[in-house]
Amino acid sequence: MGKKCIRCICFMLGILINSFGIAFITKAALGTSPISSLPYVLSKKFPLTLGQFTFVMNMIFILMQIFLLKKDFQKRQILQIGVNVIFSAFIDISMNMLDAFAPSGASAQILSLLAGCVILAMGISIEVAPNVLLVPGEGVVKAISAVSRKRFGTVKVVFDTTLITLSFILSLLFFHRLNGLGIGTVISALAVGKIVNLCNRTKLIGKIRALS
């Protein structure tokens, strides 16, 4: 029970760090992360926050998992709903905490973006290592991968590309320019996974994994 408790705490800590990383990347003002691109564009057009639109999007992802997997959907994965509430709420809390944070100049923005990528990657590593639950974004990719019998990595690339494409189209439709998408979106898409791989080699992640 002690190990299970520690695993759950590590998972929730990872979720909170994850949320803060997304907010940090967004505040760099070079384009938000791929998974947040659609909620961000929608939040600029409609009277809901980034966190609130993230919640709606993730609920759709959970319903997609149930629809795709049917009887193979693990009952414990319904707890993703609770994770979604905390994750989405903390995105808004993080955005408010960073309200005064507005890096000016290309160098400061790039440094802030890279720092956000490191924070997000560390959050992902800590969240995944204890093997507690899937988060909705990863859960739906895993479900599509299982049903289509395509590799997870391949589906993930297509999934992220689809979100970015939808964001791109809506941004042009709503604002006639790119809003929330930019070089930062591309950098985070390319860099976060590689930084996660580095984080996964650390002793801290190794110790968390050993608990499962």
C-alpha atoms as a printed R data frame, in Angstrom:
    type eleno elety resid chain resno       x      y       z
1   ATOM     1    CA   MET     A     1   0.000  0.000   0.000
2   ATOM     2    CA   GLY     A     2   2.906  2.334   0.760
3   ATOM     3    CA   LYS     A     3   4.367  1.847  -2.696
4   ATOM     4    CA   LYS     A     4   0.955  2.281  -4.311
5   ATOM     5    CA   CYS     A     5   0.479  5.563  -2.446
6   ATOM     6    CA   ILE     A     6   3.876  6.854  -3.554
7   ATOM     7    CA   ARG     A     7   3.120  5.840  -7.157
8   ATOM     8    CA   CYS     A     8  -0.173  7.775  -7.071
9   ATOM     9    CA   ILE     A     9   1.548 10.829  -5.564
10  ATOM    10    CA   CYS     A    10   4.248 10.695  -8.267
11  ATOM    11    CA   PHE     A    11   1.580 10.389 -10.957
12  ATOM    12    CA   MET     A    12  -0.328 13.417  -9.671
13  ATOM    13    CA   LEU     A    13   2.904 15.393  -9.283
14  ATOM    14    CA   GLY     A    14   3.700 14.590 -12.907
15  ATOM    15    CA   ILE     A    15   0.247 15.827 -13.971
16  ATOM    16    CA   LEU     A    16   0.759 19.140 -12.135
17  ATOM    17    CA   ILE     A    17   4.252 19.632 -13.600
18  ATOM    18    CA   ASN     A    18   2.798 18.754 -17.005
19  ATOM    19    CA   SER     A    19   0.152 21.472 -16.683
20  ATOM    20    CA   PHE     A    20   2.728 24.041 -15.589
21  ATOM    21    CA   GLY     A    21   4.974 23.110 -18.522
22  ATOM    22    CA   ILE     A    22   2.140 23.682 -21.002
23  ATOM    23    CA   ALA     A    23   1.415 27.081 -19.448
24  ATOM    24    CA   PHE     A    24   5.125 27.994 -19.503
25  ATOM    25    CA   ILE     A    25   5.439 27.094 -23.187
26  ATOM    26    CA   THR     A    26   2.293 29.073 -23.977
27  ATOM    27    CA   LYS     A    27   3.570 32.167 -22.123
28  ATOM    28    CA   ALA     A    28   6.742 32.149 -24.225
29  ATOM    29    CA   ALA     A    29   4.413 33.423 -26.982
30  ATOM    30    CA   LEU     A    30   6.063 31.456 -29.784
31  ATOM    31    CA   GLY     A    31   3.250 28.942 -30.149
32  ATOM    32    CA   THR     A    32   1.819 26.475 -27.664
33  ATOM    33    CA   SER     A    33   2.407 22.698 -27.532
34  ATOM    34    CA   PRO     A    34   0.689 20.494 -30.179
35  ATOM    35    CA   ILE     A    35  -1.759 18.910 -27.693
36  ATOM    36    CA   SER     A    36  -2.814 22.378 -26.461
37  ATOM    37    CA   SER     A    37  -2.935 24.088 -29.848
38  ATOM    38    CA   LEU     A    38  -6.630 23.414 -30.508
39  ATOM    39    CA   PRO     A    39  -7.888 24.436 -27.023
40  ATOM    40    CA   TYR     A    40  -5.702 27.555 -27.190
41  ATOM    41    CA   VAL     A    41  -7.087 28.724 -30.544
42  ATOM    42    CA   LEU     A    42 -10.643 28.066 -29.361
43  ATOM    43    CA   SER     A    43  -9.997 29.938 -26.094
44  ATOM    44    CA   LYS     A    44  -8.984 33.020 -28.093
45  ATOM    45    CA   LYS     A    45 -12.293 32.994 -29.965
46  ATOM    46    CA   PHE     A    46 -14.841 31.817 -27.394
47  ATOM    47    CA   PRO     A    47 -15.471 32.748 -23.719
48  ATOM    48    CA   LEU     A    48 -13.847 29.657 -22.193
49  ATOM    49    CA   THR     A    49 -10.312 29.408 -20.846
50  ATOM    50    CA   LEU     A    50  -7.461 27.257 -22.139
51  ATOM    51    CA   GLY     A    51  -8.005 24.876 -19.227
52  ATOM    52    CA   GLN     A    52 -11.754 24.649 -19.813
53  ATOM    53    CA   PHE     A    53 -11.353 23.852 -23.499
54  ATOM    54    CA   THR     A    54  -8.643 21.337 -22.568
55  ATOM    55    CA   PHE     A    55 -11.166 19.653 -20.268
56  ATOM    56    CA   VAL     A    56 -13.776 19.454 -23.056
57  ATOM    57    CA   MET     A    57 -11.239 18.089 -25.553
58  ATOM    58    CA   ASN     A    58  -9.979 15.458 -23.102
59  ATOM    59    CA   MET     A    59 -13.527 14.345 -22.293
60  ATOM    60    CA   ILE     A    60 -14.005 13.741 -26.033
61  ATOM    61    CA   PHE     A    61 -10.760 11.715 -25.999
62  ATOM    62    CA   ILE     A    62 -12.088  9.576 -23.112
63  ATOM    63    CA   LEU     A    63 -15.382  8.952 -24.931
64  ATOM    64    CA   MET     A    64 -13.415  8.005 -28.048
65  ATOM    65    CA   GLN     A    65 -11.477  5.417 -26.026
66  ATOM    66    CA   ILE     A    66 -14.707  3.885 -24.718
67  ATOM    67    CA   PHE     A    67 -16.210  3.818 -28.225
68  ATOM    68    CA   LEU     A    68 -13.121  2.352 -29.886
69  ATOM    69    CA   LEU     A    69 -12.166 -0.226 -27.242
70  ATOM    70    CA   LYS     A    70 -15.682 -1.183 -26.123
71  ATOM    71    CA   LYS     A    71 -15.340 -4.186 -23.746
72  ATOM    72    CA   ASP     A    72 -11.540 -3.879 -23.841
73  ATOM    73    CA   PHE     A    73 -11.714 -0.466 -22.160
74  ATOM    74    CA   GLN     A    74 -10.306 -0.991 -18.662
75  ATOM    75    CA   LYS     A    75 -12.733  0.144 -15.971
76  ATOM    76    CA   ARG     A    76 -10.017  1.853 -13.957
77  ATOM    77    CA   GLN     A    77  -9.300  4.130 -16.916
78  ATOM    78    CA   ILE     A    78 -12.583  5.930 -16.180
79  ATOM    79    CA   LEU     A    79 -10.510  7.650 -13.486
80  ATOM    80    CA   GLN     A    80  -9.054  9.649 -16.371
81  ATOM    81    CA   ILE     A    81 -12.059 11.934 -15.834
82  ATOM    82    CA   GLY     A    82 -10.752 12.925 -12.389
83  ATOM    83    CA   VAL     A    83  -7.252 13.355 -13.790
84  ATOM    84    CA   ASN     A    84  -8.703 15.550 -16.528
85  ATOM    85    CA   VAL     A    85 -10.401 17.809 -13.951
86  ATOM    86    CA   ILE     A    86  -7.123 18.338 -12.052
87  ATOM    87    CA   PHE     A    87  -4.984 18.659 -15.184
88  ATOM    88    CA   SER     A    88  -7.287 21.204 -16.866
89  ATOM    89    CA   ALA     A    89  -7.818 23.228 -13.691
90  ATOM    90    CA   PHE     A    90  -4.082 23.440 -13.026
91  ATOM    91    CA   ILE     A    91  -3.436 24.706 -16.557
92  ATOM    92    CA   ASP     A    92  -5.610 27.718 -15.736
93  ATOM    93    CA   ILE     A    93  -4.013 28.068 -12.291
94  ATOM    94    CA   SER     A    94  -0.569 27.972 -13.916
95  ATOM    95    CA   MET     A    95  -1.591 30.536 -16.545
96  ATOM    96    CA   ASN     A    96  -2.751 32.826 -13.724
97  ATOM    97    CA   MET     A    97   0.453 32.228 -11.750
98  ATOM    98    CA   LEU     A    98   2.456 33.235 -14.840
99  ATOM    99    CA   ASP     A    99   0.191 36.169 -15.656
100 ATOM   100    CA   ALA     A   100   2.991 38.714 -15.221
101 ATOM   101    CA   PHE     A   101   5.507 36.519 -17.060
102 ATOM   102    CA   ALA     A   102   5.954 37.969 -20.544
103 ATOM   103    CA   PRO     A   103   9.460 37.414 -21.963
104 ATOM   104    CA   SER     A   104  10.389 40.110 -24.432
105 ATOM   105    CA   GLY     A   105  12.869 39.669 -27.245
106 ATOM   106    CA   ALA     A   106  13.610 36.579 -29.309
107 ATOM   107    CA   SER     A   107  16.352 35.264 -26.990
108 ATOM   108    CA   ALA     A   108  14.203 35.478 -23.864
109 ATOM   109    CA   GLN     A   109  11.262 33.858 -25.662
110 ATOM   110    CA   ILE     A   110  13.368 30.974 -26.971
111 ATOM   111    CA   LEU     A   111  14.946 30.392 -23.548
112 ATOM   112    CA   SER     A   112  11.481 30.423 -21.965
113 ATOM   113    CA   LEU     A   113  10.197 28.022 -24.594
114 ATOM   114    CA   LEU     A   114  13.080 25.604 -23.996
115 ATOM   115    CA   ALA     A   115  12.570 25.839 -20.233
116 ATOM   116    CA   GLY     A   116   8.890 25.034 -20.765
117 ATOM   117    CA   CYS     A   117   9.807 22.022 -22.904
118 ATOM   118    CA   VAL     A   118  12.097 20.720 -20.133
119 ATOM   119    CA   ILE     A   119   9.362 21.217 -17.502
120 ATOM   120    CA   LEU     A   120   6.775 19.472 -19.692
121 ATOM   121    CA   ALA     A   121   9.132 16.582 -20.484
122 ATOM   122    CA   MET     A   122   9.965 16.081 -16.810
123 ATOM   123    CA   GLY     A   123   6.256 16.091 -15.974
124 ATOM   124    CA   ILE     A   124   5.551 13.466 -18.637
125 ATOM   125    CA   SER     A   125   8.390 11.246 -17.359
126 ATOM   126    CA   ILE     A   126   7.222 11.464 -13.741
127 ATOM   127    CA   GLU     A   127   3.597 10.886 -14.786
128 ATOM   128    CA   VAL     A   128   4.310  7.813 -16.925
129 ATOM   129    CA   ALA     A   129   6.961  6.125 -14.719
130 ATOM   130    CA   PRO     A   130   4.646  4.884 -11.903
131 ATOM   131    CA   ASN     A   131   2.300  3.184 -14.415
132 ATOM   132    CA   VAL     A   132  -0.880  4.308 -12.637
133 ATOM   133    CA   LEU     A   133  -3.210  5.625 -15.361
134 ATOM   134    CA   LEU     A   134  -3.149  6.905 -18.904
135 ATOM   135    CA   VAL     A   135  -3.883 10.571 -19.514
136 ATOM   136    CA   PRO     A   136  -6.664 11.139 -22.102
137 ATOM   137    CA   GLY     A   137  -4.325 12.350 -24.871
138 ATOM   138    CA   GLU     A   138  -2.165  9.244 -24.603
139 ATOM   139    CA   GLY     A   139  -5.141  6.977 -23.954
140 ATOM   140    CA   VAL     A   140  -6.896  7.871 -27.195
141 ATOM   141    CA   VAL     A   141  -3.682  7.406 -29.194
142 ATOM   142    CA   LYS     A   142  -3.196  3.991 -27.586
143 ATOM   143    CA   ALA     A   143  -6.822  3.081 -28.392
144 ATOM   144    CA   ILE     A   144  -6.481  4.133 -32.046
145 ATOM   145    CA   SER     A   145  -3.212  2.221 -32.221
146 ATOM   146    CA   ALA     A   146  -4.844 -0.944 -30.836
147 ATOM   147    CA   VAL     A   147  -7.852 -0.778 -33.166
148 ATOM   148    CA   SER     A   148  -5.894  0.152 -36.299
149 ATOM   149    CA   ARG     A   149  -2.983 -2.167 -35.401
150 ATOM   150    CA   LYS     A   150  -0.542  0.621 -36.185
151 ATOM   151    CA   ARG     A   151   2.495  1.454 -34.063
152 ATOM   152    CA   PHE     A   152   1.864  3.857 -31.174
153 ATOM   153    CA   GLY     A   153   4.586  6.250 -32.364
154 ATOM   154    CA   THR     A   154   3.138  6.386 -35.886
155 ATOM   155    CA   VAL     A   155  -0.365  7.084 -34.586
156 ATOM   156    CA   LYS     A   156   0.999  9.733 -32.197
157 ATOM   157    CA   VAL     A   157   2.639 11.647 -35.059
158 ATOM   158    CA   VAL     A   158  -0.568 11.531 -37.138
159 ATOM   159    CA   PHE     A   159  -2.648 12.486 -34.094
160 ATOM   160    CA   ASP     A   160  -0.503 15.529 -33.215
161 ATOM   161    CA   THR     A   161  -0.341 16.576 -36.869
162 ATOM   162    CA   THR     A   162  -4.147 16.408 -37.073
163 ATOM   163    CA   LEU     A   163  -4.534 18.638 -33.989
164 ATOM   164    CA   ILE     A   164  -2.049 21.162 -35.382
165 ATOM   165    CA   THR     A   165  -3.771 21.143 -38.790
166 ATOM   166    CA   LEU     A   166  -7.191 21.745 -37.209
167 ATOM   167    CA   SER     A   167  -5.698 24.562 -35.126
168 ATOM   168    CA   PHE     A   168  -4.101 26.054 -38.225
169 ATOM   169    CA   ILE     A   169  -7.384 26.006 -40.161
170 ATOM   170    CA   LEU     A   170  -9.431 27.450 -37.283
171 ATOM   171    CA   SER     A   171  -6.814 30.116 -36.578
172 ATOM   172    CA   LEU     A   172  -6.961 31.347 -40.170
173 ATOM   173    CA   LEU     A   173 -10.760 31.106 -40.168
174 ATOM   174    CA   PHE     A   174 -11.217 33.009 -36.896
175 ATOM   175    CA   PHE     A   175  -8.363 35.526 -37.027
176 ATOM   176    CA   HIS     A   176  -7.065 35.461 -40.641
177 ATOM   177    CA   ARG     A   177  -3.602 34.826 -39.205
178 ATOM   178    CA   LEU     A   178  -1.792 32.293 -37.039
179 ATOM   179    CA   ASN     A   179  -2.741 32.611 -33.375
180 ATOM   180    CA   GLY     A   180  -1.178 30.240 -30.852
181 ATOM   181    CA   LEU     A   181   0.795 28.414 -33.509
182 ATOM   182    CA   GLY     A   182   4.376 29.169 -34.420
183 ATOM   183    CA   ILE     A   183   7.963 28.031 -34.228
184 ATOM   184    CA   GLY     A   184   7.375 27.135 -30.581
185 ATOM   185    CA   THR     A   185   4.777 24.545 -31.609
186 ATOM   186    CA   VAL     A   186   7.268 22.923 -33.962
187 ATOM   187    CA   ILE     A   187  10.137 23.063 -31.444
188 ATOM   188    CA   SER     A   188   8.040 21.575 -28.640
189 ATOM   189    CA   ALA     A   189   6.761 18.842 -30.970
190 ATOM   190    CA   LEU     A   190  10.333 17.886 -31.880
191 ATOM   191    CA   ALA     A   191  12.086 18.517 -28.565
192 ATOM   192    CA   VAL     A   192   9.797 17.262 -25.793
193 ATOM   193    CA   GLY     A   193   9.978 13.586 -26.783
194 ATOM   194    CA   LYS     A   194  13.773 13.688 -26.935
195 ATOM   195    CA   ILE     A   195  13.993 15.398 -23.551
196 ATOM   196    CA   VAL     A   196  11.605 12.761 -22.128
197 ATOM   197    CA   ASN     A   197  14.047 10.092 -23.310
198 ATOM   198    CA   LEU     A   198  16.846 11.873 -21.422
199 ATOM   199    CA   CYS     A   199  14.699 12.249 -18.293
200 ATOM   200    CA   ASN     A   200  13.835  8.557 -18.408
201 ATOM   201    CA   ARG     A   201  17.518  7.714 -17.969
202 ATOM   202    CA   THR     A   202  17.806  9.609 -14.684
203 ATOM   203    CA   LYS     A   203  18.023  7.858 -11.300
204 ATOM   204    CA   LEU     A   204  14.846  9.603 -10.110
205 ATOM   205    CA   ILE     A   205  12.708  8.083 -12.882
206 ATOM   206    CA   GLY     A   206  14.411  4.727 -12.358
207 ATOM   207    CA   LYS     A   207  13.432  4.768  -8.676
208 ATOM   208    CA   ILE     A   208   9.826  5.687  -9.490
209 ATOM   209    CA   ARG     A   209   9.630  2.882 -12.067
210 ATOM   210    CA   ALA     A   210  10.963  0.401  -9.512
211 ATOM   211    CA   LEU     A   211   7.861  1.038  -7.399
212 ATOM   212    CA   SER     A   212   5.504 -0.406 -10.018
